[in-house]
Amino acid sequence: MVQAVDNLTRISGRLVAREAHPHRPGWDGVVVHVDDAVPVEGKADLLSRYTGEDLAVAFRRELLACALPGARLTFRARLTLDGALAEPHPDEGDLAIAPPTP
């Protein structure tokens, strides 16, 4: 059995697309254009290599509320065997959503 590395990365970027996740009820599959990604202290960083690229991330639907494409997202995510996964229960300050700017 493969064991996943304990990892976590803080990501900031623009929401490109959002749809219901095909395999996780109550979750959305989100594409984020990663503008910045930095390690979280004490955790392996497996996602900063996507800086400047689009990254598919699974988010609990209720966390994104009514976020639309163009919204600015700052969140923490880990790489799992099933892809990138945003923290399902982020602490205050670990998730920020800003509306799109014209």
JOLINGI-V677057 format. One record per residue. N is the residue number from 1. RES is the residue in three letters. OMEGA is omega in radians with two decimals (999 if undefined). Layout:
n res omega
N RES OMEGA
N RES OMEGA
//
This chain:
n res omega
1 MET 3.13
2 VAL 3.11
3 GLN -3.13
4 ALA 3.07
5 VAL 3.08
6 ASP -3.04
7 ASN 3.12
8 LEU -3.12
9 THR 3.04
10 ARG -3.06
11 ILE 3.00
12 SER 3.13
13 GLY -3.08
14 ARG 3.08
15 LEU -3.10
16 VAL -3.08
17 ALA -3.12
18 ARG 3.06
19 GLU 3.11
20 ALA 3.12
21 HIS -3.05
22 PRO -3.05
23 HIS -3.10
24 ARG 3.10
25 PRO 3.14
26 GLY -3.14
27 TRP 3.03
28 ASP 2.96
29 GLY -3.03
30 VAL 2.99
31 VAL -3.14
32 VAL 2.99
33 HIS -3.02
34 VAL 3.08
35 ASP -3.10
36 ASP 3.10
37 ALA -3.10
38 VAL 3.12
39 PRO 2.97
40 VAL -3.07
41 GLU 3.09
42 GLY -3.13
43 LYS 3.04
44 ALA 3.13
45 ASP -3.12
46 LEU -3.06
47 LEU -3.09
48 SER 3.11
49 ARG 3.13
50 TYR 3.10
51 THR -3.11
52 GLY -3.10
53 GLU 3.01
54 ASP -3.12
55 LEU 3.05
56 ALA -3.10
57 VAL 3.03
58 ALA 3.14
59 PHE 2.94
60 ARG -3.04
61 ARG -3.07
62 GLU 3.12
63 LEU -3.09
64 LEU 3.13
65 ALA -3.09
66 CYS -3.12
67 ALA -3.12
68 LEU 3.05
69 PRO -3.08
70 GLY 3.13
71 ALA 3.08
72 ARG -3.13
73 LEU 2.93
74 THR -3.03
75 PHE 3.05
76 ARG -3.11
77 ALA 3.09
78 ARG 3.05
79 LEU 3.12
80 THR 3.08
81 LEU 3.14
82 ASP -3.14
83 GLY -3.11
84 ALA -3.09
85 LEU 3.07
86 ALA 3.11
87 GLU -3.09
88 PRO -3.13
89 HIS -3.07
90 PRO 3.03
91 ASP 3.10
92 GLU -3.13
93 GLY -3.13
94 ASP 3.03
95 LEU 3.08
96 ALA 3.11
97 ILE 3.10
98 ALA -3.14
99 PRO 3.11
100 PRO 3.06
101 THR -3.11
102 PRO 999
//
